[in-house]
Amino acid sequence: MMKSKVDVAIIGGGIIGLYTAYELAKRGVENIAIYEKKYLGSGSTFRCGTGIRQQFGDEANITMMKHAVEKWSTLGEEIGFPELKMSKTGYLFLLYDEKEVEQYRKNVALQNSHGVPSEIISAEEAREIVPSLDISEVIAAAWNPTDGKADPFVAVHGLATTLKNMGVVINEYTEVKEISVKDGAVEGVKTSKGDVKSDIVLNAANAWAKILNEKLGISIPIEPYKHQGIATEPIKKGEIKPMVVSFKHGGAYLTQESNGGVIGGIALKYGPTWDITPTYEFMREVSRNFSMIIPALKHVAIIRQWGGYYAETPDHNAAIGKIDEIDGYYLAAGFSGHGFMLAPSVAEGMADLIIKGASNLPLSFYDPYRFQRGELREQAIQMG
Ligand SMILES: Cc1cc2nc3c(=O)[nH]c(=O)nc-3n(C[C@H](O)[C@H](O)[C@H](O)COP(=O)(O)OP(=O)(O)OC[C@H]3O[C@@H](n4cnc5c(N)ncnc54)[C@H](O)[C@@H]3O)c2cc1C
């Protein structure tokens, strides 16, 4: 039986909804419920490329990600789930012309000023890190050894198990049809399994956030775009430890999983659309571009290809904050290609915002009203 009254109702059982529930429960909020229309992780989270990086080109994302990496590094231990580990295998951005190098020098200087130990290295040094790279046209690379990756399946499983132990109620296959509002304040949620009262509602529905907002007359531009990923047959284990990025090769990002297979994607997107069927065009382009970066990949087959949503805003930065028109209504959605990595900081910020009305993290950068005011942020560095 679903509870008919909760203190905080969270819409969306992706990494953002789950992690925020955890931060709220940790701060002593007792009566929390998550509503997920399918199963946990079924949105973008289980389709993500596992990457976690601090190499952004703006202060807010660098600050959020530096903090997120600290949290990713200790989460498994904190929740007694040692399988949940961030592997600090680094991010390597391959650079092919002077203009790119100049831009990355600026990014690295900014990252260094925030304590991120990134650096510009030579093509030969890049090949020492990834022996199978073709560096014939690479002139330099931006490298940060404290970036890395984590497994979204383990993260969701670890958080969900912990939340259940903490008394958070997770309602899967329960769709929120609308958010009920009375006298300018949220009253609760109407779900496919019944109505629930709650004075606080968090919309963490990412690609679908706009549907619920529009029913309330709130217009925040978050659109679903189809992006895809692939996994290959294994190559020699340990060949590609970091996430390797090349904007010259279709905005490619790729890394090797523990079984030796390579996963990643390129920046070929479709939309806005709700169709996430994998395309032949993507498979062809990803094969072509990946093989130019790592020639050994010419000899292996793609064994899996999937589509998923980047929930995109016009500046590729999320919309996070309190919705002014409706008391008790909060939004954390529109994470493009970097919501998995940001989740620990977004969750902490959102929990503080809900409980204390403010956060020490730079959440104002993600102000959902910036679009209305025409104050777009610098585009976040995005791959895929
Ligand atoms: C191919 C690909 C590669 C990516 N690679 C990376 C990467 O390397 N690193 C990274 O950080 N990010 C990456 N991302 C992005 C990342 O996956 C997302 O930003 C992140 O998972 C967003 O998490 P979320 O919890 O906000 O959204 P989601 O995981 O989409 O969760 C939202 C949930 O809300 C549910 N929902 C929607 N509407 C309702 C409703 N009305 N009622 C109840 N439930 C509802 C959905 O079913 C969904 O499960 C990638 C994404 C894709 C598609």
PDBQT file of the ligand as one rigid body, heavy atoms in Angstrom, charges set to zero:
ROOT
HETATM    1  C1  LIG A 401      24.378   7.757 -24.237  1.00  0.00    +0.000 C 
HETATM    2  C2  LIG A 401      24.513   8.569 -22.964  1.00  0.00    +0.000 A 
HETATM    3  C3  LIG A 401      25.770   8.723 -22.379  1.00  0.00    +0.000 A 
HETATM    4  C4  LIG A 401      25.914   9.478 -21.200  1.00  0.00    +0.000 A 
HETATM    5  N1  LIG A 401      27.148   9.545 -20.602  1.00  0.00    +0.000 NA
HETATM    6  C5  LIG A 401      27.294  10.209 -19.427  1.00  0.00    +0.000 A 
HETATM    7  C6  LIG A 401      28.542  10.214 -18.739  1.00  0.00    +0.000 A 
HETATM    8  O1  LIG A 401      29.525   9.611 -19.176  1.00  0.00    +0.000 OA
HETATM    9  N2  LIG A 401      28.608  10.887 -17.560  1.00  0.00    +0.000 N 
HETATM   10  C7  LIG A 401      27.536  11.575 -17.043  1.00  0.00    +0.000 A 
HETATM   11  O2  LIG A 401      27.679  12.204 -16.001  1.00  0.00    +0.000 OA
HETATM   12  N3  LIG A 401      26.352  11.565 -17.667  1.00  0.00    +0.000 NA
HETATM   13  C8  LIG A 401      26.192  10.898 -18.833  1.00  0.00    +0.000 A 
HETATM   14  N4  LIG A 401      24.978  10.881 -19.461  1.00  0.00    +0.000 N 
HETATM   15  C9  LIG A 401      23.889  11.690 -18.908  1.00  0.00    +0.000 C 
HETATM   16  C10 LIG A 401      23.302  11.026 -17.683  1.00  0.00    +0.000 C 
HETATM   17  O3  LIG A 401      22.883   9.719 -18.014  1.00  0.00    +0.000 OA
HETATM   18  C11 LIG A 401      22.111  11.836 -17.166  1.00  0.00    +0.000 C 
HETATM   19  O4  LIG A 401      22.434  13.216 -17.127  1.00  0.00    +0.000 OA
HETATM   20  C12 LIG A 401      21.704  11.396 -15.770  1.00  0.00    +0.000 C 
HETATM   21  O5  LIG A 401      21.513  10.007 -15.731  1.00  0.00    +0.000 OA
HETATM   22  C13 LIG A 401      20.458  12.139 -15.338  1.00  0.00    +0.000 C 
HETATM   23  O6  LIG A 401      19.963  11.537 -14.172  1.00  0.00    +0.000 OA
HETATM   24  P1  LIG A 401      18.490  11.899 -13.700  1.00  0.00    +0.000 P 
HETATM   25  O7  LIG A 401      18.237  11.186 -12.442  1.00  0.00    +0.000 OA
HETATM   26  O8  LIG A 401      18.320  13.374 -13.725  1.00  0.00    +0.000 OA
HETATM   27  O9  LIG A 401      17.578  11.390 -14.896  1.00  0.00    +0.000 OA
HETATM   28  P2  LIG A 401      17.003   9.950 -15.291  1.00  0.00    +0.000 P 
HETATM   29  O10 LIG A 401      17.964   8.883 -15.040  1.00  0.00    +0.000 OA
HETATM   30  O11 LIG A 401      16.452  10.094 -16.665  1.00  0.00    +0.000 OA
HETATM   31  O12 LIG A 401      15.827   9.774 -14.247  1.00  0.00    +0.000 OA
HETATM   32  C14 LIG A 401      14.588  10.421 -14.377  1.00  0.00    +0.000 C 
HETATM   33  C15 LIG A 401      13.534   9.369 -14.057  1.00  0.00    +0.000 C 
HETATM   34  O13 LIG A 401      12.265   9.992 -13.941  1.00  0.00    +0.000 OA
HETATM   35  C16 LIG A 401      11.311   9.036 -14.327  1.00  0.00    +0.000 C 
HETATM   36  N5  LIG A 401      10.072   9.774 -14.623  1.00  0.00    +0.000 N 
HETATM   37  C17 LIG A 401       9.867  10.654 -15.631  1.00  0.00    +0.000 A 
HETATM   38  N6  LIG A 401       8.625  11.160 -15.565  1.00  0.00    +0.000 NA
HETATM   39  C18 LIG A 401       8.030  10.584 -14.488  1.00  0.00    +0.000 A 
HETATM   40  C19 LIG A 401       6.742  10.699 -13.918  1.00  0.00    +0.000 A 
HETATM   41  N7  LIG A 401       5.822  11.518 -14.423  1.00  0.00    +0.000 N 
HETATM   42  N8  LIG A 401       6.447   9.951 -12.823  1.00  0.00    +0.000 NA
HETATM   43  C20 LIG A 401       7.395   9.118 -12.291  1.00  0.00    +0.000 A 
HETATM   44  N9  LIG A 401       8.635   8.964 -12.811  1.00  0.00    +0.000 NA
HETATM   45  C21 LIG A 401       8.946   9.705 -13.892  1.00  0.00    +0.000 A 
HETATM   46  C22 LIG A 401      11.926   8.366 -15.537  1.00  0.00    +0.000 C 
HETATM   47  O14 LIG A 401      11.373   7.119 -15.804  1.00  0.00    +0.000 OA
HETATM   48  C23 LIG A 401      13.409   8.310 -15.134  1.00  0.00    +0.000 C 
HETATM   49  O15 LIG A 401      13.751   7.048 -14.588  1.00  0.00    +0.000 OA
HETATM   50  C24 LIG A 401      24.785  10.121 -20.611  1.00  0.00    +0.000 A 
HETATM   51  C25 LIG A 401      23.529   9.960 -21.192  1.00  0.00    +0.000 A 
HETATM   52  C26 LIG A 401      23.377   9.191 -22.353  1.00  0.00    +0.000 A 
HETATM   53  C27 LIG A 401      22.002   9.015 -22.942  1.00  0.00    +0.000 C 
ENDROOT
TORSDOF 0
